[in-house]
Amino acid sequence: MLRILKIAGAFVGVIVGAGFASGQEVLQYFTSFGYKGTLAAVLATALFAYLGMVLTSIGSKLKAESHKTAIYKISGRYLGVIVDAIIIFTLFGVGVVMIAGAGSTLNQQFGLPVFMGSLVMTVLVALAMMMKVDKVIGVIASITPFLLIFIIIISVYSLSTMDTSFAALNPIAESQEKSFPNWLVSAINYVSFNIAVGAGMALVTGGSEKNPRIAGIGGLIGGLAIGVMIILSHLAIFAEIETVTSYDLPLLKIVEDISPVLAVFMAIVLFGMVFNTALGMFYGFVARFFEMETKKAHIATIITLAIGFVLSFVGFTTLVAKFYSLIGYLGLFLIVALIYAPFKLKREGKKG
């Protein structure tokens, strides 16, 4: 059971920093559609559960040490080139967004200059990437439960203190700027983006587990946990939509309204979740090209993070709005490959 929870925690940990830890992503992808955003969140939950199970079990079966071999195995030579390129682009790009997000977190809560939070994150990720993969997975998994606790607190508070009905708030929610034509496209794009984000590290996480069944259950539970947190976050932001729309990190604003002291802890947890995703992204990126724990990998890590730090100054909210939707559309290639993958591997197993 402990092995299952470790895999589930790592899968959640890599995705949530990019997917919704700040609340900005949930606001744009779900709450901006009001009532229909709830349907989108339920659909996203089902997709995350299935795709999480597929990714981790495939990683275990193929003993994946990076995403490269596994992606070409399940996608084939031609589609594999496209999917591999998309994942490489996603790993680096989302890593940059996370460095920017770290700067926004410390700026909003503590008033520190944005560059300082980004610099601290860059240094921490560089140090963590020098560790062995099992320790990296352990670090990522260990922070996840704290975010779940905060999400529950936030949602209970927001829903219990509502002085306006959802019916009255629905027009306000729907008036928010949208990147997608309807809730269905938004939900699929969101899952596609996050799976592109988490695929590299999920395959490596699965590869660290010898039993594909245990790895698959871990991915399934992780996917369900992500979905539950999305639904709760969406409802919390929906309930506070009049207050939080002008903030980069809506969930942190809600916690600040509950208690300034609690907001300090929330900011630390958010920073930790952003760190999780940044670590997963840059680790997966460097592991794609170099054998980890070698001198070449260490040099590549430093150079990659230095470039990421410079690019992060574009700004967190801007990066989320523009970059995430692009990756979501590109990630559909990966979604198609993953849906087909179990049937392909089963057929090849019979031939073998």
VOPAGU-2260 file (C-alpha; in pm, 1 decimal, decimal comma):
REM VOPAGU-2260
SITE   aa  ch    i         X         Y         Z
SITE  MET   A    0       0,0       0,0       0,0
SITE  LEU   A    1     285,8     235,0      81,1
SITE  ARG   A    2     431,4     183,2    -268,9
SITE  ILE   A    3      93,6     261,8    -424,5
SITE  LEU   A    4      59,0     582,5    -223,3
SITE  LYS   A    5     415,8     686,5    -308,5
SITE  ILE   A    6     342,5     656,1    -681,3
SITE  ALA   A    7       3,8     828,6    -641,8
SITE  GLY   A    8     161,6    1111,4    -441,5
SITE  ALA   A    9     438,3    1160,5    -696,7
SITE  PHE   A   10     189,9    1169,4    -987,4
SITE  VAL   A   11     -26,6    1425,2    -806,0
SITE  GLY   A   12     278,0    1622,8    -695,4
SITE  VAL   A   13     421,1    1670,7   -1043,4
SITE  ILE   A   14      91,0    1780,5   -1195,0
SITE  VAL   A   15     -68,0    1999,5    -928,0
SITE  GLY   A   16     201,9    2265,5    -922,7
SITE  ALA   A   17     131,5    2338,9   -1287,8
SITE  GLY   A   18    -231,6    2229,0   -1292,1
SITE  PHE   A   19    -403,7    2413,8   -1011,8
SITE  ALA   A   20    -198,3    2480,0    -698,4
SITE  SER   A   21    -229,9    2855,5    -749,9
SITE  GLY   A   22    -596,7    2846,8    -851,4
SITE  GLN   A   23    -526,3    3064,5   -1156,2
SITE  GLU   A   24    -546,1    2758,5   -1383,1
SITE  VAL   A   25    -874,6    2636,8   -1230,9
SITE  LEU   A   26   -1021,5    2985,6   -1268,6
SITE  GLN   A   27    -932,5    3003,7   -1638,1
SITE  TYR   A   28   -1019,3    2646,1   -1736,2
SITE  PHE   A   29   -1323,8    2569,4   -1517,7
SITE  THR   A   30   -1472,7    2850,6   -1309,9
SITE  SER   A   31   -1492,8    3087,3   -1607,0
SITE  PHE   A   32   -1765,4    2855,5   -1743,3
SITE  GLY   A   33   -1974,5    2878,1   -1423,6
SITE  TYR   A   34   -2206,4    2580,1   -1371,6
SITE  LYS   A   35   -2070,5    2405,0   -1680,2
SITE  GLY   A   36   -1722,4    2429,2   -1531,9
SITE  THR   A   37   -1834,6    2169,9   -1275,9
SITE  LEU   A   38   -1917,6    1927,3   -1557,9
SITE  ALA   A   39   -1574,7    1998,1   -1704,2
SITE  ALA   A   40   -1411,9    1916,1   -1368,7
SITE  VAL   A   41   -1596,3    1581,6   -1342,9
SITE  LEU   A   42   -1492,9    1486,1   -1697,7
SITE  ALA   A   43   -1133,5    1584,9   -1619,6
SITE  THR   A   44   -1138,3    1357,7   -1311,8
SITE  ALA   A   45   -1235,3    1051,6   -1517,1
SITE  LEU   A   46    -969,5    1121,9   -1779,5
SITE  PHE   A   47    -695,4    1181,2   -1521,2
SITE  ALA   A   48    -774,3     851,1   -1346,1
SITE  TYR   A   49    -754,6     646,4   -1666,5
SITE  LEU   A   50    -450,5     818,0   -1815,1
SITE  GLY   A   51    -262,2     815,7   -1482,0
SITE  MET   A   52    -314,8     440,4   -1461,4
SITE  VAL   A   53    -195,5     388,4   -1820,1
SITE  LEU   A   54     116,3     604,5   -1782,5
SITE  THR   A   55     247,6     450,9   -1460,6
SITE  SER   A   56     172,3      90,0   -1560,9
SITE  ILE   A   57     344,5     136,9   -1898,0
SITE  GLY   A   58     642,7     294,2   -1723,1
SITE  SER   A   59     665,1     -13,2   -1497,3
SITE  LYS   A   60     631,0    -263,1   -1782,4
SITE  LEU   A   61     900,0     -90,0   -1986,6
SITE  LYS   A   62    1121,2     -10,7   -1682,9
SITE  ALA   A   63    1140,0     347,9   -1808,8
SITE  GLU   A   64    1434,3     563,7   -1696,4
SITE  SER   A   65    1328,6     853,0   -1920,8
SITE  HIS   A   66    1022,0     911,7   -2136,1
SITE  LYS   A   67    1204,8     857,4   -2468,0
SITE  THR   A   68    1201,5     476,6   -2495,5
SITE  ALA   A   69     848,1     442,3   -2361,2
SITE  ILE   A   70     703,2     708,1   -2592,3
SITE  TYR   A   71     853,6     552,5   -2905,5
SITE  LYS   A   72     735,5     209,9   -2789,7
SITE  ILE   A   73     372,3     313,1   -2750,0
SITE  SER   A   74     353,9     573,8   -3028,6
SITE  GLY   A   75     555,9     414,6   -3306,1
SITE  ARG   A   76     842,3     566,4   -3501,2
SITE  TYR   A   77     656,8     853,1   -3671,4
SITE  LEU   A   78     401,7     963,1   -3412,0
SITE  GLY   A   79     673,1     902,6   -3151,8
SITE  VAL   A   80     885,8    1183,3   -3298,8
SITE  ILE   A   81     594,7    1428,4   -3264,8
SITE  VAL   A   82     500,7    1319,0   -2911,3
SITE  ASP   A   83     863,8    1319,0   -2798,0
SITE  ALA   A   84     913,2    1673,5   -2930,2
SITE  ILE   A   85     592,6    1792,1   -2760,0
SITE  ILE   A   86     698,6    1645,6   -2424,9
SITE  ILE   A   87    1048,6    1798,8   -2450,5
SITE  PHE   A   88     893,9    2138,0   -2531,2
SITE  THR   A   89     642,2    2099,0   -2247,4
SITE  LEU   A   90     898,5    1992,8   -1986,1
SITE  PHE   A   91    1115,7    2295,3   -2043,0
SITE  GLY   A   92     830,7    2542,8   -2095,4
SITE  VAL   A   93     635,8    2442,8   -1785,6
SITE  GLY   A   94     956,7    2445,0   -1584,0
SITE  VAL   A   95     995,1    2810,7   -1683,1
SITE  VAL   A   96     632,7    2883,4   -1585,0
SITE  MET   A   97     696,5    2726,4   -1243,1
SITE  ILE   A   98     999,9    2946,7   -1182,2
SITE  ALA   A   99     778,3    3246,2   -1265,1
SITE  GLY   A  100     504,9    3107,6   -1035,4
SITE  ALA   A  101     750,9    3084,7    -745,9
SITE  GLY   A  102     829,1    3452,8    -789,7
SITE  SER   A  103     456,2    3542,2    -791,3
SITE  THR   A  104     388,6    3333,4    -478,1
SITE  LEU   A  105     650,5    3503,0    -260,0
SITE  ASN   A  106     567,9    3842,5    -407,9
SITE  GLN   A  107     192,6    3819,7    -334,6
SITE  GLN   A  108     231,6    3679,9      17,6
SITE  PHE   A  109     552,5    3836,2     146,1
SITE  GLY   A  110     608,5    4133,9     -84,2
SITE  LEU   A  111     946,5    4004,0    -200,5
SITE  PRO   A  112    1070,9    4105,4    -546,7
SITE  VAL   A  113     953,3    3856,4    -809,7
SITE  PHE   A  114    1307,4    3778,9    -923,3
SITE  MET   A  115    1405,2    3673,7    -569,3
SITE  GLY   A  116    1141,1    3400,7    -544,0
SITE  SER   A  117    1233,6    3281,1    -891,1
SITE  LEU   A  118    1602,9    3272,0    -800,4
SITE  VAL   A  119    1538,5    3073,0    -480,6
SITE  MET   A  120    1333,4    2820,6    -679,9
SITE  THR   A  121    1603,9    2787,5    -945,3
SITE  VAL   A  122    1872,4    2713,7    -685,8
SITE  LEU   A  123    1655,6    2461,3    -495,4
SITE  VAL   A  124    1569,0    2270,2    -813,2
SITE  ALA   A  125    1934,7    2261,0    -916,9
SITE  LEU   A  126    2034,5    2110,1    -580,1
SITE  ALA   A  127    1750,3    1854,8    -581,6
SITE  MET   A  128    1834,0    1736,4    -932,9
SITE  MET   A  129    2169,8    1611,6    -812,1
SITE  MET   A  130    1991,6    1338,1    -610,6
SITE  LYS   A  131    1896,2     982,4    -712,5
SITE  VAL   A  132    1558,9     934,5    -884,4
SITE  ASP   A  133    1395,8     748,7    -592,7
SITE  LYS   A  134    1483,2    1036,6    -359,6
SITE  VAL   A  135    1344,5    1285,8    -612,2
SITE  ILE   A  136    1016,4    1089,3    -624,2
SITE  GLY   A  137    1009,3    1077,5    -243,3
SITE  VAL   A  138    1054,5    1454,2    -215,7
SITE  ILE   A  139     774,4    1518,9    -464,8
SITE  ALA   A  140     533,5    1276,0    -295,1
SITE  SER   A  141     595,9    1402,6      59,3
SITE  ILE   A  142     461,9    1755,8       2,3
SITE  THR   A  143     138,0    1651,4    -172,1
SITE  PRO   A  144     -78,7    1569,6     137,4
SITE  PHE   A  145     -34,9    1921,7     272,9
SITE  LEU   A  146    -193,3    2074,2     -37,9
SITE  LEU   A  147    -487,6    1832,2     -14,5
SITE  ILE   A  148    -548,5    1943,5     346,1
SITE  PHE   A  149    -544,8    2310,9     245,4
SITE  ILE   A  150    -779,1    2249,9     -51,6
SITE  ILE   A  151   -1031,5    2084,4     182,8
SITE  ILE   A  152   -1004,6    2373,6     433,4
SITE  ILE   A  153   -1045,7    2632,8     156,7
SITE  SER   A  154   -1347,5    2462,7      -1,6
SITE  VAL   A  155   -1526,6    2405,1     331,4
SITE  TYR   A  156   -1468,9    2769,1     431,8
SITE  SER   A  157   -1577,0    2913,3      95,9
SITE  LEU   A  158   -1892,8    2704,6      69,9
SITE  SER   A  159   -1996,5    2749,9     434,0
SITE  THR   A  160   -1951,0    3129,3     431,5
SITE  MET   A  161   -2124,3    3198,9      98,1
SITE  ASP   A  162   -2369,6    3485,9     127,2
SITE  THR   A  163   -2467,4    3469,4    -239,7
SITE  SER   A  164   -2608,1    3176,4    -438,2
SITE  PHE   A  165   -2423,8    3008,3    -725,3
SITE  ALA   A  166   -2711,7    3118,5    -948,2
SITE  ALA   A  167   -2626,0    3483,2    -873,9
SITE  LEU   A  168   -2252,2    3420,3    -911,7
SITE  ASN   A  169   -2285,4    3228,1   -1238,8
SITE  PRO   A  170   -2305,3    3537,5   -1466,5
SITE  ILE   A  171   -1998,9    3685,9   -1292,4
SITE  ALA   A  172   -1804,9    3362,5   -1341,4
SITE  GLU   A  173   -1908,1    3336,6   -1706,1
SITE  SER   A  174   -1800,1    3697,1   -1768,5
SITE  GLN   A  175   -1436,8    3605,2   -1701,6
SITE  GLU   A  176   -1203,2    3599,9   -2000,5
SITE  LYS   A  177   -1185,6    3257,1   -2165,0
SITE  SER   A  178    -928,3    3085,0   -2384,7
SITE  PHE   A  179   -1171,5    2819,9   -2515,1
SITE  PRO   A  180   -1508,7    2818,9   -2694,7
SITE  ASN   A  181   -1687,1    2585,3   -2449,2
SITE  TRP   A  182   -1644,5    2378,4   -2130,8
SITE  LEU   A  183   -1586,3    2048,7   -2316,5
SITE  VAL   A  184   -1291,4    2178,8   -2518,2
SITE  SER   A  185   -1156,0    2345,4   -2204,5
SITE  ALA   A  186   -1171,9    2022,0   -2000,4
SITE  ILE   A  187   -1002,1    1813,5   -2268,6
SITE  ASN   A  188    -737,9    2079,7   -2327,1
SITE  TYR   A  189    -669,9    2098,1   -1951,8
SITE  VAL   A  190    -622,6    1722,0   -1917,7
SITE  SER   A  191    -415,9    1709,4   -2235,5
SITE  PHE   A  192    -188,3    1984,9   -2108,5
SITE  ASN   A  193    -142,0    1827,4   -1765,8
SITE  ILE   A  194     -76,5    1480,0   -1904,1
SITE  ALA   A  195     185,8    1631,3   -2134,8
SITE  VAL   A  196     329,6    1793,1   -1820,7
SITE  GLY   A  197     321,3    1477,5   -1610,6
SITE  ALA   A  198     394,5    1209,1   -1870,6
SITE  GLY   A  199     774,1    1219,5   -1849,7
SITE  MET   A  200     793,4    1195,3   -1470,9
SITE  ALA   A  201     494,6     955,3   -1448,4
SITE  LEU   A  202     671,4     710,4   -1679,3
SITE  VAL   A  203     991,9     738,2   -1475,2
SITE  THR   A  204     792,0     698,1   -1151,6
SITE  GLY   A  205     623,9     386,9   -1290,3
SITE  GLY   A  206     961,6     260,2   -1406,6
SITE  SER   A  207    1085,4     267,6   -1046,6
SITE  GLU   A  208     816,4       9,8    -950,2
SITE  LYS   A  209     871,3    -352,2   -1060,0
SITE  ASN   A  210     504,0    -453,4   -1035,9
SITE  PRO   A  211     295,1    -294,7   -1319,1
SITE  ARG   A  212     -28,9    -358,5   -1127,0
SITE  ILE   A  213      91,6    -162,8    -822,8
SITE  ALA   A  214     219,9     114,2   -1049,8
SITE  GLY   A  215    -114,6     127,2   -1234,7
SITE  ILE   A  216    -321,4     144,3    -915,0
SITE  GLY   A  217     -93,9     422,5    -791,2
SITE  GLY   A  218    -154,2     618,1   -1111,8
SITE  LEU   A  219    -531,1     556,2   -1089,5
SITE  ILE   A  220    -552,2     680,3    -729,5
SITE  GLY   A  221    -329,4     976,1    -815,1
SITE  GLY   A  222    -556,1    1068,5   -1107,3
SITE  LEU   A  223    -868,4    1048,5    -889,8
SITE  ALA   A  224    -702,2    1261,6    -621,6
SITE  ILE   A  225    -615,7    1526,6    -880,2
SITE  GLY   A  226    -977,6    1528,2    -998,5
SITE  VAL   A  227   -1119,5    1566,6    -647,6
SITE  MET   A  228    -887,0    1858,6    -576,1
SITE  ILE   A  229    -987,6    2025,1    -903,7
SITE  ILE   A  230   -1358,4    1996,2    -819,5
SITE  LEU   A  231   -1307,9    2133,2    -467,1
SITE  SER   A  232   -1084,5    2416,7    -590,8
SITE  HIS   A  233   -1333,8    2508,8    -861,4
SITE  LEU   A  234   -1623,8    2525,5    -613,7
SITE  ALA   A  235   -1416,3    2731,5    -369,3
SITE  ILE   A  236   -1314,7    2984,1    -636,1
SITE  PHE   A  237   -1670,0    2989,3    -777,1
SITE  ALA   A  238   -1802,1    3077,7    -430,5
SITE  GLU   A  239   -1548,8    3363,4    -397,9
SITE  ILE   A  240   -1545,0    3472,6    -763,2
SITE  GLU   A  241   -1622,9    3838,9    -683,1
SITE  THR   A  242   -1316,1    3864,5    -457,8
SITE  VAL   A  243   -1041,4    3658,8    -621,9
SITE  THR   A  244   -1047,1    3738,4    -993,8
SITE  SER   A  245    -784,8    4014,7    -975,3
SITE  TYR   A  246    -521,9    3798,0    -802,6
SITE  ASP   A  247    -251,3    3581,9    -964,5
SITE  LEU   A  248    -308,0    3316,1    -695,1
SITE  PRO   A  249    -682,5    3302,3    -611,0
SITE  LEU   A  250    -655,0    3013,1    -363,7
SITE  LEU   A  251    -391,8    3195,5    -161,9
SITE  LYS   A  252    -620,6    3502,2    -146,8
SITE  ILE   A  253    -904,0    3289,3      -2,7
SITE  VAL   A  254    -672,8    3150,2     266,5
SITE  GLU   A  255    -555,5    3502,6     350,0
SITE  ASP   A  256    -919,1    3599,9     410,8
SITE  ILE   A  257    -955,4    3302,7     649,6
SITE  SER   A  258    -637,5    3378,5     845,8
SITE  PRO   A  259    -317,6    3571,0     764,1
SITE  VAL   A  260    -119,3    3315,7     966,9
SITE  LEU   A  261    -272,8    3027,7     771,3
SITE  ALA   A  262    -188,8    3214,2     449,8
SITE  VAL   A  263     181,2    3202,1     540,9
SITE  PHE   A  264     163,6    2822,6     566,8
SITE  MET   A  265     -37,9    2804,8     244,4
SITE  ALA   A  266     223,9    3013,6      64,0
SITE  ILE   A  267     493,4    2771,1     181,8
SITE  VAL   A  268     287,0    2471,9      63,0
SITE  LEU   A  269     221,3    2641,7    -272,7
SITE  PHE   A  270     589,5    2713,0    -309,3
SITE  GLY   A  271     653,4    2345,5    -234,3
SITE  MET   A  272     404,5    2229,4    -497,7
SITE  VAL   A  273     549,9    2465,0    -756,4
SITE  PHE   A  274     891,3    2325,8    -660,0
SITE  ASN   A  275     756,4    1971,4    -714,1
SITE  THR   A  276     646,8    2047,7   -1066,5
SITE  ALA   A  277     959,0    2247,3   -1151,9
SITE  LEU   A  278    1174,0    1959,6   -1027,4
SITE  GLY   A  279     971,8    1703,8   -1223,7
SITE  MET   A  280     986,6    1914,1   -1541,1
SITE  PHE   A  281    1357,4    1993,0   -1541,8
SITE  TYR   A  282    1452,5    1643,0   -1421,6
SITE  GLY   A  283    1252,9    1486,7   -1706,0
SITE  PHE   A  284    1400,9    1733,8   -1955,9
SITE  VAL   A  285    1764,0    1669,4   -1863,7
SITE  ALA   A  286    1706,2    1290,7   -1825,9
SITE  ARG   A  287    1580,0    1283,9   -2186,7
SITE  PHE   A  288    1925,7    1379,2   -2313,2
SITE  PHE   A  289    2173,1    1271,4   -2043,4
SITE  GLU   A  290    2228,3     988,5   -1799,0
SITE  MET   A  291    2143,0    1142,0   -1462,3
SITE  GLU   A  292    2391,4    1162,4   -1174,6
SITE  THR   A  293    2679,8    1223,6   -1416,5
SITE  LYS   A  294    2899,1    1530,1   -1463,3
SITE  LYS   A  295    2741,9    1604,7   -1803,0
SITE  ALA   A  296    2392,7    1592,4   -1650,0
SITE  HIS   A  297    2496,3    1830,1   -1371,7
SITE  ILE   A  298    2639,3    2081,4   -1620,3
SITE  ALA   A  299    2327,4    2052,0   -1837,2
SITE  THR   A  300    2111,4    2108,5   -1529,2
SITE  ILE   A  301    2285,6    2434,0   -1440,9
SITE  ILE   A  302    2272,6    2568,1   -1797,9
SITE  THR   A  303    1905,8    2467,5   -1845,0
SITE  LEU   A  304    1795,9    2628,7   -1518,4
SITE  ALA   A  305    1990,7    2947,2   -1588,5
SITE  ILE   A  306    1810,1    2985,6   -1922,3
SITE  GLY   A  307    1477,2    2904,6   -1753,5
SITE  PHE   A  308    1535,7    3171,2   -1488,8
SITE  VAL   A  309    1591,7    3440,5   -1752,8
SITE  LEU   A  310    1283,2    3337,7   -1954,9
SITE  SER   A  311    1061,1    3337,3   -1643,0
SITE  PHE   A  312    1048,7    3719,2   -1642,8
SITE  VAL   A  313     770,9    3711,7   -1905,5
SITE  GLY   A  314     529,0    3679,2   -1608,2
SITE  PHE   A  315     322,2    3402,6   -1447,9
SITE  THR   A  316     -36,1    3492,6   -1548,2
SITE  THR   A  317      65,3    3569,1   -1907,6
SITE  LEU   A  318     251,2    3239,3   -1937,0
SITE  VAL   A  319     -43,8    3040,9   -1797,2
SITE  ALA   A  320    -293,0    3199,1   -2038,4
SITE  LYS   A  321     -85,1    3165,9   -2355,7
SITE  PHE   A  322     149,8    2871,5   -2307,6
SITE  TYR   A  323     -85,6    2626,9   -2131,9
SITE  SER   A  324    -355,2    2627,4   -2400,4
SITE  LEU   A  325     -94,5    2572,4   -2674,0
SITE  ILE   A  326      47,2    2270,5   -2491,6
SITE  GLY   A  327    -306,7    2141,6   -2436,8
SITE  TYR   A  328    -372,6    2128,9   -2810,0
SITE  LEU   A  329     -32,9    1975,1   -2888,1
SITE  GLY   A  330     -77,4    1721,1   -2608,3
SITE  LEU   A  331    -375,4    1564,4   -2788,0
SITE  PHE   A  332    -122,1    1361,2   -2986,7
SITE  LEU   A  333      -4,7    1207,7   -2658,9
SITE  ILE   A  334    -361,9    1145,5   -2537,4
SITE  VAL   A  335    -438,2     949,1   -2856,7
SITE  ALA   A  336    -119,0     745,7   -2816,1
SITE  LEU   A  337    -197,0     665,8   -2450,3
SITE  ILE   A  338    -556,3     557,3   -2519,2
SITE  TYR   A  339    -427,2     320,5   -2788,0
SITE  ALA   A  340    -119,2     205,7   -2591,3
SITE  PRO   A  341    -272,2     -73,8   -2372,8
SITE  PHE   A  342    -421,3    -243,4   -2679,7
SITE  LYS   A  343     -92,7    -210,6   -2871,8
SITE  LEU   A  344     116,5    -355,5   -2588,8
SITE  LYS   A  345    -130,6    -639,5   -2530,6
SITE  ARG   A  346    -124,4    -733,2   -2899,9
SITE  GLU   A  347     255,0    -723,0   -2907,9
SITE  GLY   A  348     264,2    -936,5   -2589,7
SITE  LYS   A  349      54,3   -1204,2   -2758,4
SITE  LYS   A  350     282,4   -1201,6   -3062,3
SITE  GLY   A  351     587,1   -1226,0   -2834,1
